[in-house]
Amino acid sequence: MAAPIKLADADIHDALRSLPGWKLEAGKLHARFQFKNFIEAFGFMTRVALVAETMGHHPEWSNIYNVVIVHLSTHDAGGITQKDFDLAAQIQVLAGR
């Protein structure tokens, strides 16, 4: 399997237009999700974890009570790749955005 290719800055900015709530932060795709309570936040993380495992691409994330913060980049490529946008799109669906 070929290594993922890091996207150019212009391609990243263009692709971000299709992901409401996501932005570029410290060289990674970043989004913040807020839920009604901890159980909803944890359930969201569980659903994302199952999708991420299937895709073989895992987020950097944190959870504090009802807030989940997600950062995506492809370490093998040294930056953001299409894999990050594919996972972000799936996360959007799971978050109901």
LOSEFI-341622 format. One record per residue: residue in one letter; x, y, z of N, C-alpha, C, CB in turn. Coordinates in pm, 1 decimal, always signed. Glycine has a CB too. Layout:
<atoms>
   r         nX         nY         nZ        caX        caY        caZ         cX         cY         cZ        cbX        cbY        cbZ
   A          X          Y          Z          X          Y          Z          X          Y          Z          X          Y          Z
...
</atoms>
This chain:
<atoms>
   r         nX         nY         nZ        caX        caY        caZ         cX         cY         cZ        cbX        cbY        cbZ
   M      +84.5     -117.7       +0.0       +0.0       +0.0       +0.0      +89.1     +124.1       +0.0      -96.2       -0.2     +122.2
   A      +61.4     +217.8      -88.1     +141.0     +338.9     -100.4     +117.2     +431.0      +19.1     +108.3     +411.6     -231.5
   A     +222.2     +500.5      +57.9     +210.5     +595.8     +168.0     +122.9     +712.6     +124.8     +350.3     +646.0     +213.2
   P      +43.0     +765.2     +217.1      -40.5     +880.3     +182.8      +45.7    +1002.1     +150.1     -137.0     +912.9     +298.1
   I       -6.1    +1087.9      +65.1      +67.9    +1206.0      +19.8      +13.9    +1330.1      +89.8      +58.2    +1221.9     -134.4
   K     +105.5    +1406.2     +146.3      +69.9    +1531.3     +213.3       +8.4    +1627.4     +111.9     +194.4    +1595.5     +281.1
   L     -102.9    +1689.7     +150.6     -172.0    +1783.2      +63.1     -106.5    +1921.4      +68.0     -319.9    +1793.0     +102.2
   A     -116.4    +1992.5      -43.0      -67.5    +2129.7      -49.8     -161.4    +2219.7      +31.0      -57.1    +2178.2     -198.0
   D     -108.0    +2330.9      +79.9     -188.2    +2423.7     +160.5     -314.7    +2468.4      +88.3     -105.3    +2545.4     +197.9
   A     -304.2    +2498.9      -40.2     -421.2    +2544.1     -116.7     -527.8    +2434.9     -121.0     -380.3    +2584.3     -260.2
   D     -486.9    +2310.1     -136.6     -582.4    +2198.8     -139.1     -649.8    +2181.3       -2.6     -511.4    +2068.0     -180.4
   I     -573.7    +2201.1     +103.2     -629.1    +2189.8     +238.7     -735.4    +2297.4     +260.4     -516.7    +2202.0     +345.6
   H     -702.6    +2420.2     +225.5     -797.8    +2530.1     +244.7     -923.2    +2511.5     +159.4     -731.5    +2664.0     +211.1
   D     -906.8    +2461.3      +38.4    -1023.5    +2433.1      -46.7    -1111.1    +2324.4      +15.4     -978.4    +2390.4     -188.1
   A    -1048.7    +2217.5      +62.6    -1124.1    +2105.5     +119.0    -1193.8    +2143.9     +249.8    -1031.3    +1986.4     +142.6
   L    -1136.4    +2236.2     +325.4    -1197.7    +2278.6     +451.1    -1334.0    +2344.7     +429.5    -1105.1    +2374.6     +524.1
   R    -1356.4    +2398.5     +312.1    -1485.5    +2462.2     +282.5    -1602.2    +2363.1     +294.3    -1483.0    +2523.0     +141.3
   S    -1573.5    +2235.9     +274.5    -1679.8    +2135.1     +280.0    -1696.3    +2074.9     +419.9    -1651.1    +2024.3     +179.8
   L    -1621.4    +2126.6     +517.3    -1628.7    +2073.3     +654.1    -1662.1    +2184.5     +753.7    -1495.3    +2005.2     +693.1
   P    -1788.4    +2218.1     +769.0    -1825.3    +2323.0     +863.6    -1776.7    +2290.3    +1005.0    -1976.9    +2343.0     +863.5
   G    -1719.8    +2389.9    +1069.9    -1673.5    +2371.4    +1207.3    -1530.3    +2323.2    +1218.8    -1762.1    +2275.4    +1276.8
   W    -1469.5    +2285.5    +1108.3    -1329.8    +2241.1    +1109.5    -1241.3    +2357.0    +1066.7    -1308.5    +2117.8    +1016.1
   K    -1120.1    +2359.9    +1122.2    -1023.2    +2462.2    +1084.4     -883.3    +2403.7    +1091.5    -1035.1    +2586.8    +1175.5
   L     -789.9    +2478.4    +1038.6     -649.6    +2439.8    +1044.1     -590.3    +2501.4    +1169.3     -571.9    +2485.0     +915.9
   E     -529.2    +2417.6    +1251.6     -468.9    +2464.4    +1375.9     -340.8    +2384.9    +1401.4     -568.4    +2450.2    +1495.5
   A     -229.4    +2456.3    +1408.9      -99.3    +2393.8    +1435.0      -68.9    +2280.6    +1336.3      -95.1    +2340.0    +1577.9
   G     -104.7    +2301.6    +1209.4      -74.4    +2203.7    +1106.3     -163.1    +2081.0    +1106.1      +64.3    +2161.1    +1120.3
   K     -276.2    +2087.2    +1177.5     -367.9    +1974.0    +1184.7     -509.8    +2023.6    +1161.2     -356.7    +1901.4    +1321.6
   L     -596.9    +1933.3    +1115.2     -739.0    +1964.6    +1110.1     -791.2    +1960.0    +1253.0     -817.4    +1865.1    +1016.6
   H     -872.2    +2057.2    +1288.7     -919.0    +2069.6    +1426.8    -1068.9    +2094.9    +1429.6     -844.3    +2182.8    +1499.8
   A    -1137.4    +2027.0    +1521.9    -1280.1    +2052.5    +1543.6    -1313.7    +2027.9    +1689.8    -1367.8    +1963.0    +1451.4
   R    -1415.5    +2099.1    +1734.5    -1464.6    +2087.2    +1872.0    -1612.3    +2049.3    +1864.4    -1443.6    +2221.4    +1953.6
   F    -1649.5    +1946.8    +1939.0    -1787.0    +1899.1    +1940.2    -1839.4    +1904.8    +2083.2    -1797.0    +1755.0    +1882.8
   Q    -1956.2    +1963.4    +2100.0    -2016.5    +1971.3    +2232.5    -2147.1    +1893.7    +2232.4    -2040.1    +2118.8    +2274.5
   F    -2166.9    +1817.2    +2338.0    -2283.4    +1731.4    +2351.3    -2361.4    +1767.4    +2477.1    -2241.7    +1583.9    +2354.2
   K    -2476.8    +1706.3    +2493.5    -2562.8    +1735.0    +2607.3    -2498.0    +1693.6    +2739.2    -2696.2    +1664.5    +2590.8
   N    -2424.6    +1582.1    +2735.9    -2364.7    +1530.7    +2859.5    -2247.8    +1437.9    +2825.7    -2471.0    +1455.6    +2945.3
   F    -2186.6    +1385.0    +2928.5    -2070.9    +1296.9    +2911.5    -2105.3    +1169.8    +2834.1    -2013.8    +1260.0    +3046.9
   I    -2219.8    +1111.3    +2861.6    -2258.8     +986.3    +2794.8    -2269.6    +1006.4    +2643.5    -2393.1     +934.6    +2851.2
   E    -2330.3    +1116.9    +2601.4    -2339.4    +1144.3    +2457.4    -2202.1    +1166.7    +2396.5    -2428.0    +1266.2    +2431.7
   A    -2114.6    +1236.8    +2467.4    -1978.6    +1260.9    +2417.6    -1902.3    +1129.3    +2406.1    -1902.8    +1358.8    +2510.5
   F    -1914.1    +1045.8    +2507.3    -1843.3     +918.3    +2506.3    -1898.7     +825.6    +2398.8    -1852.4     +851.3    +2643.3
   G    -2029.4     +827.5    +2379.8    -2090.3     +747.3    +2273.4    -2039.4     +790.4    +2136.2    -2243.2     +758.8    +2278.6
   F    -2029.5     +920.2    +2115.4    -1973.9     +974.2    +1991.2    -1831.0     +925.0    +1971.2    -1977.6    +1128.4    +1992.4
   M    -1750.7     +931.7    +2076.2    -1611.5     +886.4    +2065.4    -1604.8     +737.4    +2031.1    -1535.7     +913.8    +2196.8
   T    -1694.2     +660.2    +2086.9    -1696.8     +516.6    +2058.3    -1730.7     +491.4    +1912.0    -1798.3     +445.3    +2149.2
   R    -1829.4     +563.5    +1859.8    -1865.9     +547.3    +1718.9    -1751.3     +590.8    +1628.0    -1992.9     +628.0    +1686.5
   V    -1685.7     +700.0    +1662.0    -1570.5     +745.9    +1582.7    -1458.1     +643.3    +1589.0    -1520.1     +883.7    +1633.2
   A    -1434.5     +587.6    +1705.9    -1327.2     +488.4    +1720.7    -1349.3     +367.6    +1630.1    -1317.1     +442.6    +1866.5
   L    -1472.2     +322.9    +1617.6    -1501.8     +208.2    +1531.4    -1476.3     +241.3    +1384.9    -1647.0     +163.2    +1550.3
   V    -1517.4     +359.4    +1342.4    -1492.6     +402.0    +1204.1    -1343.1     +419.9    +1180.6    -1567.9     +533.6    +1172.6
   A    -1275.1     +485.4    +1274.1    -1131.4     +510.0    +1259.6    -1053.6     +379.1    +1248.8    -1079.3     +592.4    +1377.9
   E    -1091.2     +282.2    +1328.2    -1023.4     +152.9    +1323.7    -1044.0      +85.9    +1188.4    -1074.1      +61.7    +1436.4
   T    -1164.8      +93.2    +1136.1    -1194.1      +37.0    +1004.5    -1110.3     +104.8     +896.1    -1343.6      +51.2     +972.4
   M    -1093.6     +236.3     +909.0    -1016.4     +312.7     +811.2     -865.3     +298.5     +831.5    -1055.3     +459.2     +818.3
   G     -825.0     +248.1     +947.1     -682.8     +238.8     +977.3     -619.9     +376.2     +995.9     -610.8     +163.6     +867.3
   H     -699.0     +470.4    +1045.1     -652.3     +608.6    +1064.0     -715.2     +661.5    +1192.0     -689.1     +700.3     +940.6
   H     -633.1     +700.8    +1286.8     -682.1     +730.2    +1420.2     -660.0     +876.4    +1459.2     -614.8     +639.5    +1520.5
   P     -759.8     +935.8    +1524.3     -748.9    +1077.1    +1561.3     -665.2    +1097.8    +1687.0     -886.9    +1136.1    +1581.9
   E     -615.6    +1219.6    +1700.8     -567.7    +1268.3    +1830.2     -689.0    +1339.5    +1886.9     -437.4    +1364.6    +1818.7
   W     -726.7    +1308.7    +2008.8     -844.8    +1372.2    +2062.6     -841.4    +1376.7    +2213.1     -968.1    +1301.2    +2016.1
   S     -931.3    +1458.7    +2267.3     -946.8    +1466.1    +2411.8    -1095.0    +1485.2    +2442.5     -860.7    +1582.1    +2472.7
   N    -1129.8    +1451.4    +2565.0    -1268.1    +1462.5    +2610.3    -1267.7    +1520.0    +2750.2    -1340.7    +1324.8    +2606.7
   I    -1344.1    +1627.2    +2768.4    -1368.8    +1681.0    +2901.4    -1519.8    +1695.4    +2914.5    -1294.2    +1819.0    +2924.5
   Y    -1575.7    +1612.5    +2998.6    -1719.8    +1601.8    +3023.9    -1797.9    +1591.3    +2893.5    -1769.1    +1722.4    +3104.7
   N    -1856.4    +1699.8    +2843.7    -1942.4    +1690.0    +2725.5    -1876.9    +1745.4    +2599.0    -2071.9    +1762.9    +2750.7
   V    -1748.1    +1770.8    +2604.6    -1675.8    +1828.4    +2490.9    -1570.1    +1729.5    +2440.0    -1609.3    +1963.3    +2531.0
   V    -1568.8    +1711.2    +2308.9    -1468.0    +1628.2    +2243.5    -1392.8    +1718.1    +2145.9    -1533.0    +1503.7    +2170.0
   I    -1261.4    +1719.7    +2157.7    -1176.6    +1797.2    +2067.7    -1097.1    +1698.6    +1983.4    -1081.7    +1894.4    +2146.8
   V    -1099.6    +1720.3    +1852.6    -1036.2    +1627.8    +1757.4     -931.0    +1702.1    +1676.1    -1142.1    +1563.3    +1663.2
   H     -814.3    +1639.0    +1662.4     -707.6    +1686.9    +1574.8     -673.4    +1573.2    +1479.0     -580.6    +1733.5    +1657.0
   L     -663.5    +1604.6    +1350.7     -630.4    +1502.8    +1250.9     -509.4    +1545.1    +1169.6     -749.9    +1476.7    +1158.3
   S     -416.8    +1454.3    +1155.8     -304.4    +1467.2    +1062.9     -253.4    +1326.4    +1037.2     -189.9    +1561.4    +1120.0
   T     -175.9    +1312.8     +931.9     -122.0    +1181.3     +896.8      +26.8    +1183.2     +927.6     -148.6    +1145.6     +745.5
   H      +63.6    +1118.8    +1036.4     +202.4    +1123.0    +1082.3     +298.9    +1066.9     +978.2     +216.7    +1045.7    +1212.5
   D     +258.5     +961.0     +907.9     +344.5     +899.7     +806.0     +380.6     +997.8     +694.6     +275.8     +777.5     +746.3
   A     +290.4    +1092.8     +667.3     +311.9    +1188.3     +558.1     +366.5    +1321.5     +608.3     +181.8    +1211.6     +482.6
   G     +369.4    +1338.7     +739.3     +419.1    +1463.5     +795.3     +324.2    +1580.6     +777.8     +549.5    +1496.9     +733.7
   G     +194.6    +1553.0     +770.9      +97.2    +1660.7     +755.3      -40.6    +1606.8     +724.8     +140.4    +1755.7     +645.8
   I     -120.0    +1688.4     +662.8     -259.0    +1654.4     +633.7     -268.7    +1587.3     +497.0     -348.3    +1780.4     +638.6
   T     -341.6    +1477.1     +492.4     -362.5    +1402.3     +368.4     -512.3    +1383.4     +345.3     -289.9    +1264.6     +373.3
   Q     -544.9    +1321.1     +235.0     -684.9    +1290.8     +205.9     -744.6    +1200.6     +313.4     -698.0    +1224.5      +68.2
   K     -663.4    +1115.8     +374.7     -713.0    +1029.4     +482.3     -774.2    +1111.9     +595.2     -599.5     +941.6     +537.1
   D     -714.1    +1226.8     +624.3     -766.4    +1312.3     +730.9     -901.6    +1370.7     +693.2     -668.1    +1424.9     +762.2
   F     -913.7    +1413.1     +568.0    -1042.6    +1466.7     +523.2    -1148.6    +1358.0     +516.0    -1027.9    +1533.7     +386.8
   D    -1110.2    +1237.6     +478.2    -1206.2    +1126.9     +474.4    -1258.0    +1095.6     +614.8    -1141.4    +1001.3     +412.3
   L    -1166.9    +1091.6     +712.2    -1209.4    +1065.1     +849.5    -1290.8    +1182.2     +904.1    -1087.5    +1038.4     +939.5
   A    -1249.7    +1304.6     +875.0    -1325.5    +1422.1     +920.5    -1468.0    +1418.3     +866.6    -1255.6    +1552.4     +876.3
   A    -1484.2    +1378.5     +741.7    -1618.4    +1370.4     +682.6    -1702.8    +1266.3     +756.3    -1609.6    +1335.2     +531.8
   Q    -1644.1    +1155.2     +791.4    -1716.7    +1052.4     +866.5    -1752.5    +1103.2    +1005.8    -1633.0     +923.4     +876.7
   I    -1660.8    +1176.0    +1067.9    -1686.5    +1233.4    +1199.7    -1802.9    +1332.2    +1193.0    -1560.0    +1303.0    +1254.1
   Q    -1807.6    +1410.7    +1085.8    -1917.7    +1504.9    +1065.9    -2051.2    +1431.8    +1066.6    -1900.1    +1582.0     +934.0
   V    -2057.6    +1322.6     +993.3    -2180.8    +1243.5     +986.2    -2219.4    +1191.5    +1125.6    -2163.6    +1124.9     +887.3
   L    -2121.6    +1137.6    +1197.3    -2149.0    +1081.8    +1328.9    -2191.0    +1189.4    +1429.1    -2026.6    +1008.2    +1380.2
   A    -2144.4    +1310.3    +1408.6    -2181.3    +1421.5    +1497.5    -2314.9    +1484.2    +1457.5    -2071.7    +1528.5    +1496.6
   G    -2367.8    +1441.1    +1343.9    -2495.0    +1494.8    +1297.9    -2483.9    +1635.2    +1242.1    -2593.4    +1493.8    +1409.5
   R    -2367.5    +1667.1    +1189.3    -2347.0    +1801.4    +1130.9    -2375.0    +1799.9     +982.9    -2203.9    +1851.2    +1155.9
</atoms>
